[in-house]
Every structure is written in C-alpha cells, then in structure tokens.
Amino acid sequence: MLAEWGMAGLEALRDRVAVLVIVDVLSFSTAVDVAVSRGAGVHPFRYGDKAAAQAAADRVGAVLARSRRASGGQFSLSPASLLTLSAGTKLMLPSPNGSRLSLACCDRLVLAGYLRNAVAVARAAQERANGGAIGVIPAGERWPDGSLRPAIEDLLGAGAVIHHLALSCSPEAQVARDAFLTAGDNVAHLIRASVPGWELVDGGFADDVDLAVEGEVSPCVPVLTEGAYWAG
C-alpha cells in the first residue's frame, strides 16, 4: 500500500502499482462520485483551454462543465450542480488537479475515491489489484508558481481509503491513515475550516463542502474506462 502526493507522486508510483486511487476532495472526486452515482459518465480534461475542452466534448457527445461560478444552473465542477444529471449523460470535466492526474495514469486501472465512497473504493481496489500493489494519490492544490500545495482534505480523504484497505502501508500511507484516524469525528470540521474549505463556503459553495465531507455514504466506485469515469 503506497501513497504519494500530486503529479510527481503519481509518476513515481505509476509503474509500481496495479491500481491508482485519485483523491481530490474539493472538488473533483466529489463531483465524479455525484455524477457517476446518477448513472452519468465523466470525461476528465485538462484545465484552462475552453476551446479545446469544447471540441473534445463535441467529439464524444458530452456536455462541457462550465466554471463553478457560471450562472443559469449550468453543470460545473461544483458537485451540487450535478445532483440533477440524468443517467447516460456524458460530462466533460476540466479541473486543475483531479482531471490532470487522471489523464496521466496511462494504462493503470484508476478509481476516484475520497471520504464518501472510501469503503466501496477500498474494496474494489483490492479486488481489482489481484494481489498487486495499490497506490493512493492525494491530489493537493497548486501554488501560483505551479508547485504542490498539500491540502489536508486530500490527506484525510486518502487516509480514509487507506484505512479501509487495511493493508501493510508505506510510511507515507501510514501517516495519511493515522491522520484520518486521529481526526475521528472532527474530519468534517477540519475540512470546513481549512483554507480551501472556508474559501468555498465564503464563495457561496457551502453545499459543495457539505457533500464532500459526508463519510461513507456512497457505494459508488468511479472507474476510469476508455477516457471516462463510469460506475464500476
């Protein structure tokens, strides 16, 4: 059981594991879980090129997710905006962290996990690894210069998945698991009080944080298959 942060961590583990679990609590993993739970599919896409994203969406018949602050009730990276998705919908979802990591996993089996679906994802990862190693990747944020900004919500989300895997851990995975166990009933408070958490709340997206911090309520296992996450 291995864990490393962000893109550099993913690249370090990618060839050493059978399964990768991407953890981006605020908000990619939450958005993917909400969408896939409703029978939709999510195509991760690189962040920042709207024209390329729209062209990619058109090619696969997907709806392009807009900015979180887009008006008019459009689908976006806001998980709350996806609660009305219809089954069978394809959503092209640009995001700066979770999508970027998902696209870099090459031929590894990839799951999207976090607090809500930690039990289901841990069980599926063990089954699909077939005895091989499992890598958990807390996405983190990025500073303006592009360097990794570790995020406690992703540390705790990764720790939840690692705890439920109940496997022998690398030191990095053990620290994440122990952080989750030590936080206990305080996990939701810690995430709400973190900088990303209170920024979302202050920005009018408290519902997104509320969805993200619910523990073990989703049986959904989003699996990246041929470029899109679907229920696996």
Secondary structure, DSSP 8 states (H G I E B T S, - for coil): -EE--HHHHHHHHGGG-SEEEEE-TTTHHHHHHHHHHTT-EEEEE-SS-HHHHHHHHHHHT-EE-B-TT-SSS--BS-GGGGTT--TT-EEEEE-TTHHHHHHT-TTSEEEE--STTHHHHHHHHHHHHTTS-EEEEE--EE-TTS-EE--HHHHHHHHHHHHHHT----HHHHHHHHHHHHHGGGHHHHHHHSHHHHHHHHTT-HHHHHHHH--S-----EEEETTEEEE-
